[in-house]
């Protein structure tokens, strides 16, 4: 039992009632406490693997909130429960055009736009989204535009143009125009000047983070997936069909963000269920760094450490003038293709090989649409690389490329491509009971058309066989397979 005894200078002196009793208490209490702390720290490290910069930024941000409560008065409701990052932020949005439909769509496309000093590309971007989509694709898309500028005259004029040009899309529930009121925004004055940015630049990028956070928050329950675009973008034809193929090919694998452009905040795809956490994250660190840098930290915190970017890019930056001060911004994505419908289907499958794998260049990387490849040590006669489908598939076309631009000698010099049926249960390599040879490699490549017409059966396995050994290492850059009919994951 503790007794508090007043001391000179306002200090308090602690006295013991029973020293022996306290020593026992300390022994009993310290061991469980230490065990708990060790377990907590281990779990914390395993779960977050958080990078030091973000930790420092978080501490500083929370410290600023505590030290300067006056600066948080306008947005304290946003952070009412910091532990519940899965909850939607309580914002009352203005509906400027359209209303959400009751039925969830497959994809929401989010755009945030502000008044530019030079040029305005928003209407062209919206037109490209709709024009490059088929009627069937349009049924699965909703476009949400956040007019994030507080110039009411600019918003009114732009809204009139959108209503005139896209009225049928608004009526059909394919286009929504919203605005988050200014009173929900945090303070944009006196922000930290990281990276030696001028004050107006810090203000611009900080507000942009909040603009995006409120947009993401609104879109949480509209669809299964969410695509972020900027307001000066051109789309490839039938981009939704290409997206569905890629998503289907990633079935069973973990991902947080898939990238369909290498520029800025263009073509970044998320599960809609992750939007609340991303919205909270952008709000929490809104003044720390630009949004595209924050995204890197976000996916890392959710345990996707590597970029997963697909080629060809489905979206192209088309603006010539930035929304920041009208500065020139002529960046282009050289991987963009206007007509990207030739993306392979690559049905879900397991991959096996008996070729010695070099480091982390695993077999699965040859089957991915990501810019990566399989790399193995010199193969011998009879070595194989096999794709075993989860379900039998009707294959119409096979295209395989080996070698790479910087390692052009690492091609398969002597090999053949085969297809098989009737998987043999219990075989660890996943090979089928029988195979038919369809073609041979020439210059490290092979392509076979009309496979389904030539063989007359559904395929369980596609196999690459080495017909003569070589001294050079082997890169299998891409294995591309097309199905005769769209597989079920692509149909909604």
N, C-alpha and C positions, 0 to 999 in steps of 0.2 A: 504494500500500500504506500502511495506517494504522499508526502507532506510538503507543502509549499511554504517556505519561510522567507519573509521580506528581508532584503539585503540593502546596504547603502547604495545610492545611485539608481534606485528603481529596479535592480536586478533581483532575480529569484534564486534561492538556493534549494537544491533537491536533497532530501535526506532519506535514509533507508529506515524502514520499519524492521526489516529482517534481512540482513546481508545474505545469510545462508539460503533463505527462501528465494531471493532474487537471482542468485547464481544458478539455482536449479531451473528457474523460469527462463533465464537467458539460454541455457543449454537446450531446453526443450523447444523454445520458439525459434532459435536461430537456424537449426538444421532444416526444418521444413521450409523456412523462408528462403534459405540459400538454394535448396532444391527447386523451389518454385521459380526463383529468379533465373537459374541456369536453364530450366526447361522453357521458360518464357522467351529468353533470348535466343535459344536455338530455333524455336518455332518461328519467332519473328524474322530471323535471318533467312530461314528456308522459304517462308511465305512471300516475303517482300523482295529480298535481294536488292535493296534500294540503293540507288547511286548517291554518293555523298553530296553532290550538288543539290539534288532535290530535297534531301533531308535538311541541309542548311537553309534552303529557300523556305521550306515549310516552317522551320523554327523561327526564322526571321519574320515571316508573314504573320504567324500567330502572335509573336512578340509585338509586332507593330499594332495588331488589333488590340492587344491588352494595354499597351502604352498610350495609344491614342484613340480612346473610345469614341471621341467626337467624329473621327473620320469614318466610323463604321455605322453610324446611326441610320444611314440611308439604305444599308444593305444587310443589317444584322439578321433580318428575317430569312435571308438566303442561307445563312450558316447556322440556323437554329439547332440543327442536330448534325454535327460534323461526323458522328459515328455512323450515320445512316446514309451512306453514299448511294444506296440503291433506290432511295426515295426521290420522287419528282419534286423539283423546286417549286415553291408556291408563287407563281407569277400569273397575274391576270392579263392575258394577251388581248390586243385589239384585233378583231377579224376585219380586215380591209376588203377581202374578196374571198368568196367560197367558204365552205364548212367541211370538216372531216366527215367521211362516210362511216357507217357503222362497221362495214366489212374491212378487215385488215387486208392491205395490199402486200405484194411480195417485196417491193422496193420503194422506199422514200428517197427522193433526191432533194437535198437541202442546199439553198442558195441564200447568202446574206449579202445585201447590197447597200452601199452608201452613195451619196452624191459625189461625183468626180469633177475635178476642175477641167479635165479634158477628156472627151469621149464618154460614151455610155454603151455598154455591150450587153446589158441584162436582157433586153428583148430578143437580141440575136441568140443568146444562150438558151433561153426558153424555147425559141423557135427550133433550134437545132435538136433539143431533147425530143420534142414532139415529132418533128419531121423525120428524124432518123429512127423512129420506132414504128413497127407495124401496128395494125389495129389490135391484134391479139396481145402484143406487148404493152400497149397503152392501157389495157385493162388491169395490168398489174403494177402500174406506176402512179405515184402521187408526187407532185412537185410542190415543195413548200418554199416560198420566198419570204425572207425576213427583211423588210425595209427598215434598216437600222439607222436611218438618218432622221434627225429631229426637225428638219426643215419641212414644215407641213405643206408648203406650196409645191416643193419638189415631189413629195410623196403623192400629193393629189394629182399632179400632172402625169406622173408615171403610172399611177393606178388607172387613170382614164385610158391611157394607151394600152395597158395590159387588158383591161376590160373590153376594149374595142377589138384587139387582135386575137384574144384567146377566150372569148366569151363562152364558146361551146365546151372548152376544156374546164372552165370554172364551173359551169352548170353540171358537167359530168363528174365533178369531184376530183378531177385530175390536177387542178391547180388551186393552191391556197396561198393567200397573201396575208401576212400577219405583221404585227409590230409589238415589241415589248416596251411598255411606257418608260419614259426617262427616269421616273422616280425609283425604279427598281435597280438602276445602275449604281455601282459603287463610285466613290469619289475618283475622279480622273485628274485631280490637281495634286501637285507635290509628290508625284510618284518617284520611285527609285530610278536612277539613270544608269541601269546596267549596260555594259558594253560601250560605255561612253556615248550612248545615243543622245541626240538633242532632245530637249523636253517635248517638243511637238511630235517627234517620232515615237517616244515612249508612250505618249498619250494615245496616238493613233493605234499602235499595236496592242496596247492594253484594252482599249475599247473594243477592238476587233475580237479579242479573246472572249469578252463578255457577250458581244453580238452572237458569236458562234455557240457559246454556252446556252443562251436562251433559245436559240434555234434548235439545238440538240434536245433540250429539255422538252420543247413542244412536240417533237417528232417521236417521242419514246414509244407510243402505243399505236402508231399508224401502220406499221408494217413489220415484216420479219427481219429485213435488212435495211441499212441506211447507207447512202452514198453522199459524200460531201463533194460539192463542186464549188468553184469560184464563179463569179458572175461575168466572166469573160472567156467562155470555154466553147469549143466546138466538139461535137460527139461523133464517134464512128457509127456507121450504119448497123442497126440491130444490136446495139451494145448490150441490151438486156439479155438477149439470147447468149451472147458471149459470157456475160457475168454468170448466168445460170450454169453454163458448162463448167466454168472454173469452180464455182461453189460445189457442184456435184462431185468434181474430181477431188475436192478436199474433204469429202465425207469421211468421218471417223478421225480426222486429224484436228488438233487444237490450233486455233488462230484467233487473234484479237483484231488485227487490221490487215486487209489485203489491199495492195496498191495497184492501180491501173493507170497511173501516170507517175513519172518521176519528179514532177514539178509541184512545189508548194503544197497547198491544201486541196489539190485537184485529184479526183478519182480515188479517194480513200473510202474503203468499204468496212462497215462494222456490223456486228449483230445488234439489232435494236435494243436488246436487253442490256447492253453495255453503255447505252447513251446517258442514263442518269449519272453513272460514275464519271464519265468523261465530262459531262456538264459541270459537275461539282469540282472536278480537277481543274478545269479551265478557269473557273471562278476563283478557286483558292489561290492559284498562282498567276492571276491575270496580269500582274505588273512585272513578272519575272523575266519573261522572254517571249518571242513570237510564237504563234499557235503551232506552226509546223515543227518547231523544236520541242514544245511541250508534248506533242503527239509521240515523239520518240521515247520520252520518259514514261508516258502513259502505257504504251504497249509493253515496255520493259517491266514495269511494275506488275503487269498482269501476266508476266512470264513468257512473253513472246520476244525473245532477245534479237532475233534476226529479221531483217526486212523480207517480206514476201511480196515481191513485185512481179507482175506478169507482162509478157510481151506477146503481141504488139500492144502498145498503149491504146486505150479506148477513148481518151480525151486529150484535146490539144488546147493549149493557151493561145488565144487569138487577139487579146488586147495589145495595143501599142503603148498605152499610157496607164500608169499605175493609179490606184485609188488614193495613194499617198502623194499629195502635192502635184499630181499629174506628171510625175517623172516618167521618163521613157522606160519601158519594160518589154523588150522584144524577145524574151525567152521562148524557145520552142522545144518541144519534146520530139527528138529525132526518131523515137521508136513508135510514134503515132502512125496508124494506118486508117485511112478514111473508110475502107471496106474491110473490116476485121471479122467477117462471118466465117472465114475458113479456119477458125480455131477448132482443134480436135475435141472429140467427146471424151476420150480416155476414161472408159468406165472404171468404177472403183475396183482395185486389184491389189494383190500382193506380188512382190518382186523378189526373185531369187537369182543368185549367180554363184558359180564356183571359181570365178576369177578373183584373184587376190585384190581386195579393195585398198586403195591408197587413202590413208588418214580418214577424213570424214566425208569423202565423196561417195556416199552410199548409193546402192542400186536404185532406190526410190527417186533419187534426184534426176534420173534420166526420163522419168515418166511424168514429172511435174511441169506445169506451164511456167513455173518460175525460172528466172535466168540462172540456172545451175545445171550441173551434169554429173554423171557417174565417171569415175576415173579409176582404172585398174592397172595392175602390173601386166607385163607381156603375157598374152594368152597363148595357150597351147591348143593343138588340134583336139577337137572334141569338147572344148570348154563351151559353156552355154550361159545365156542370160534369158530368163523366162519371166513373162508376165502372166499371172494366174488370176482370172477374173473372179470376183465374188459371186457373180451370177453369169450364166452363159449369155453371150451377146452376139448379135448379128452384125458382123464387121463388114464394112463396105470398102474401106481404104486403109492402107498401112503405109506410113512414111517414117523412115528411120535415118537419122544423120549422126555421123561420128566425127571425132576431131573437133577443134575449135579454132577461132581466128588466130589466137596466139600460140596454139600447139597443133599446127596443121599436119604434122607427121603422125599424131596419135590417132590414126583412123583404123578401122577394121579393114585390112587388106584382102582377106579371104574369108568370106562368111556367107551364110544364107539365112533367110527368114522363113519360119515355118509356123503353121497353125495346127492346134490339136484339139481333141475333144475327149470327153469321158475322163475327168480327173481321177487319178489313182489315189485312193484314200490311204493315209498313213505315210505318204512320201513327203519328207521334209522339204525337198527342193520344189515341190508343187508341180512337177511335170505331169503331163497327160499320158494316157496309155498309148496313144498313137499320134503321129504328126504327118502333115503333108507339106512339102517344100513349095513355096510360092515364088521365090525369086532370090537372086544372088546380089551381093554387094558389088558396086562398081564405083571406084573412087571414094570409098567410105560411105556410100549412100545406097539406099534401096527404096523403091516406091512401087506399090502394087495397087492397081485400081480394080473395082468390081469384084472384090474378094467373095462376097456372098453369092454371086452368080457362078463363080468358078468352083466353089467347094460344095455348096448345097447343104451346109449344116451350120448350126450355131457354134461359136468358138468358145472354148474354155481357156485355152492357153495360146499365147504368141511367144515364139522362142527364136532367139538369135543363136546360131551355132557357128563356132569357129571351125572352118574347114582346113586351115593350115596355120601352123604356129608363126609367130613373128617376134622380132626383137624389140619393136617399139611398144610403148605402153598404149592403152586403149581408153579413149574418151567416147562414151555414148552420150551425145549431147541432147538428143530428143528422140523419144518414141511417141509418135503421133498416130492415134487410131480414131477412125470415124465409124459411127454405127449407121446401119441402113435406116433405122427409125430412131427418133429421139427417145432416150431412155426415160423411165418414169419420173426421176427427180427433176426433169426439166419441164414437166407439164404441171400447170396449176389449174 
